[in-house]
Amino acid sequence: MPRRTDVRQAAEYASVHHGVLTRREADELGLSKNDIVGLVRDGVMEPCGRRSVRFLDHPVTWRQRLYVATVGSRLMSSHTSGAALHRVEGYELPAMLEVTGPPGARARFDDVVYHQSKQMDPDDIFVVDLIPCATLARTVCDLSQNASTDIVRVLDDVQRRGVSLRWLLRTANRLLFGGHPMRSDLPAMMNRRLERYAVQNRSWAGCCRSA
C-alpha cells in the first residue's frame, strides 16, 4: 500500500493538473506501478490514456481530455480545440477534440481527431491552462481550413482583442509558404484589414493635429 502522504501529495499535484498524473509524475511523487494498480482497484483513480491516470474525484472535462492527449508528447491542441482554449467567439466549447503533431506522433484517444503537420515551429506553440496549444495566429489559420468556418467573425473577434494584425499576417504567410492547407486568400484578408487600420490611424492623427 502507498503511504498516505504520497497519495495526498499526488492528489494535490493532480488537482492543479486537471486531476491527472502521468506515470512518470506518479513515480516521482512516490507511487509505484503496484501502488497505482491498488489505487485503481480501490476506486481512487483510473487509467486515462496510455500513460496517465486520473483521480476519480476530479470531474471529466474537455480540457482534461486535451491535457491527457497532449501532455509529454509532441502534440498540441489545435483547430476548434485551440479556438476553445483561446476563447474565440463562437468556439466556447470545441466541436470536437483536435490535436496536431508531426508525422509519426501518435494520438492517445480514438475519439481525438489527429492532424499531421510538418510545420511544428516552436513559435506556433503556446500553453493555455497547462495544455500545449497552437498560438492564436496559428489557430486562425487552422480554422480557415474548414469551409464552414465563419473566418470573418473569427478575424473580427481577434482584431477586437487588439491582437497584432502584422503577427497574424506574418504567421499566415509563413505557414502558407510552407504548404499549410489554409484558405489561400487568408493573408490577403488580413492585409486588407491592416491597410484599413493604417488609414484609420492616419485619419485620426490628422484630426488630432487639426485640433
Residue pairs with C-beta under 8 A, 6 or more apart in sequence:
1 35
1 38
2 30
2 31
2 32
2 35
2 38
2 39
3 30
6 29
6 30
6 31
6 35
7 31
7 39
7 44
9 29
9 30
10 21
10 25
10 26
10 29
10 30
10 31
11 55
13 21
13 25
13 29
14 20
14 21
14 54
14 55
14 58
15 55
15 58
17 25
17 67
17 130
18 54
18 58
18 61
18 63
18 64
18 67
18 68
18 129
18 130
19 54
19 55
19 57
19 58
19 59
19 64
20 48
20 52
20 53
20 54
20 55
20 58
20 64
20 67
20 68
20 71
21 29
21 31
21 45
21 52
21 53
21 54
21 55
22 51
22 52
22 71
22 72
23 33
23 36
23 51
23 52
23 53
24 51
24 72
26 35
26 36
26 53
31 39
36 45
36 53
39 45
39 53
40 46
40 47
40 53
43 56
44 55
44 56
45 53
45 54
45 55
45 56
46 53
46 54
46 56
47 53
48 54
48 64
48 68
49 68
49 69
49 108
49 109
50 108
51 72
51 108
52 68
52 71
54 60
54 64
54 68
58 64
62 81
62 84
62 93
62 94
62 97
63 85
63 129
63 131
65 97
65 109
65 112
66 77
66 81
66 85
66 97
66 99
66 131
67 129
67 130
67 131
68 108
68 109
69 75
69 77
69 97
69 99
69 107
69 108
69 109
69 112
70 76
70 77
70 99
70 131
70 132
71 130
71 131
71 132
73 101
73 105
73 108
73 132
74 101
74 102
74 105
74 120
75 99
75 100
75 101
75 105
75 107
75 114
75 132
76 82
76 99
76 100
76 101
76 120
76 125
76 132
76 133
76 134
77 85
77 98
77 99
77 128
77 131
77 132
77 133
77 134
78 98
78 99
78 100
78 115
78 133
78 134
78 138
78 139
78 142
79 98
79 100
79 113
79 115
79 134
79 139
79 142
79 143
79 145
79 146
80 91
80 94
80 95
80 96
80 98
80 143
81 94
81 96
81 97
81 98
81 99
81 133
82 98
82 133
82 134
82 138
82 139
82 142
83 90
83 91
83 94
83 139
83 143
83 154
84 91
84 92
84 93
84 94
85 128
85 129
85 131
85 133
86 128
86 133
86 136
86 139
88 136
88 139
88 143
88 154
88 157
88 158
89 153
89 154
89 156
89 157
90 150
90 153
90 154
90 157
96 113
97 109
97 111
97 112
97 113
98 112
98 113
98 114
98 115
99 107
99 112
99 113
99 114
99 115
100 114
100 115
100 116
100 117
100 120
100 134
100 142
101 107
101 114
101 115
101 116
101 117
101 120
102 116
102 117
102 118
102 120
103 116
103 118
105 114
105 116
107 114
115 142
117 180
118 178
118 179
119 175
119 178
119 179
119 180
121 174
123 135
124 134
124 135
124 137
124 138
124 171
124 175
125 132
125 133
125 134
125 135
126 132
126 133
126 134
126 135
126 136
127 133
133 139
134 142
135 171
136 158
136 163
137 163
137 167
137 168
137 170
137 171
137 172
138 171
138 175
140 151
140 154
140 155
140 158
140 168
140 172
140 186
141 171
141 172
141 175
141 176
141 180
141 182
141 186
142 182
143 149
143 151
143 154
144 151
144 154
144 182
144 183
144 186
145 181
145 182
145 183
151 183
151 186
151 189
152 189
155 189
155 190
155 193
158 168
159 165
159 193
165 190
165 193
165 194
165 197
166 194
168 190
169 187
169 190
169 191
169 194
172 182
172 186
172 187
172 190
173 187
175 182
176 182
176 184
176 186
176 187
183 189
